[in-house]
């Protein structure tokens, strides 16, 4: 077997190819090699460039039979020599050409021009009669029979056809809504870029009110955006159909960066501890201490050591109502739009009508103080100093029945939380126990705290607990693993809450600490980076707190409720001996 190496000196390219025939390997005579080289160097290299075998080269050369040579000294002879050369090199009747990267293809002579046109039109007519699926299958088979350089020509033809500006094309066909829907999935940076593509894209974005839709999407999915829309009252411009009252798209385009700036300011305030502070002096008559609280945009409801429940106006901080009836301290509470449910050291659970303050129900089950309770979706769980957990079915405020009593802790059960899957309880016996919500069966115990556990919150698969060992622990409820231990408080950690970004804890040392939740869940994060800020304003033990994206509201043994506002921060409010970044409002009731 011999190989023919061709080198086009003028192009600086090298070739190596072999000819395979059905009868074996054909050896070319030197004279034939010279003629082949002469012919290949006389034709445009784009027609033979890329041929990796003599078969492909010959196919390319065969296509050139009818092309006259451009060289002057070959005008009379090159056509005949080319024809003779190709005829000499072409496979005979029983010969096939094997392409280096394709199927075995027989050499075919092109029919006369008249027959070719007739056959082509006949094929196209047949092709047009087939279904789309049949057409695709036929073209696939046709392409599979082509060689490499033919694939290149087809690819060059198809590329511009596949690169279409469909955003511009859709409105031209009356499909503006589809173009708007496609672009509505872009984020802010991409939407800005899309507006710069062309005038038609800018028109689609403007007429489609896509900046408005982007803001609406963020308000629906992000609590911070939702809170800002409520506080700044943009909601009156959102979630409405196009009317004359709705501002143009440019309004929402300019609104978006302002919202981002507000969010960055709030985040910076949290990191730096900048806040406005409002203080409610509860002025309990007999004994001081605010054991529990909950708030919304309109009111704060607090449970006090003096056996009362006080409802405060959140804007004016005036006391709107006082509920009495418990004969012991109000240790825990929760409310919704219909009822307030409270637990007391008098061992009872009371249900109150939220607007009138009327007592709707009194549950007597526990033998000692009711330390904590939670209710949601027709289910309530209470826990007590008597070491038990009670699970209740709440058909209505007046129809509450005991479903099951869970026993397993060896000391007072200080806190409970639950969702559709698990009930989680923590006790003075240093353990956290997990129970099935549906069956009330015991699942597992989380061990790690060195002293009793005073507080916890459970959401998704994360449990965060605080203990009298002065630490906070993060747990994976599914496997029971302790993910992180947070250290920093100097006394018992009495209350704890977390959201997607932060953990906020309050302790008997009078301090409130803000922690970076995402960093705490990262095992590579140094412990020194986890505590973002320590807030010191209470003069007594911190009993309870709640927070959202804009504020923390806390209560203490010092008989006060503090509102830490990270949104409306005054830059010039000053008080003697206080940080200039804080303003103070004292309300005594």
Secondary structure, 3 states (H helix, E strand, C coil): CCCEEEEECCCCEEEEECCEECCEECCCCHHHHHHHHHHHHCCCHHHHCCCCCHHHHHHHHHCCCCCCCCCHHHCCCHHHHHHHHHHHHCCCCCCCEECCCCCEECCCCCCCHHHHHHHHHHHHHHHHHCCHHHHHHHHHHHHHCCCHHHHHHHHHHHHHHHCCCHHHHHHHCCCHHHHHHHHCCCCHHHHHHHHCCCHHHHHHHHHCCHHHHHHHHHHHHCHHHHHHHHHHCHHHHCCCCCCCCCCCHHHHHHHHHHHHHHHHHHHHHHHHCCCEEEEEECCCCCCCCEEEEEECCCEEEEEECCCCEEEEECCCCCEEEEECCCCCCEEEEEECCCEEEEEECCCEEEEEECCCCCEEEEEECCCCCEEEEEEECCEEEEEECCCEEEEEEEEECCEEEEEEEEECCCCCEEEEEECCCEEEEEECCCEEEEEECCCCCEEEEEECCCCCEEEEEEECCEEEEEECCCEEEEEECCCCCEEEEEECCCCCEEEEEECCCEEEEEECCCEEEEEEHHHHCCCCCCHHHCEEEEEECCCCCEEEEEECCCEEEEEECCCEEEEEECCCCCCCCCCCCCCCCCCEEEEEC
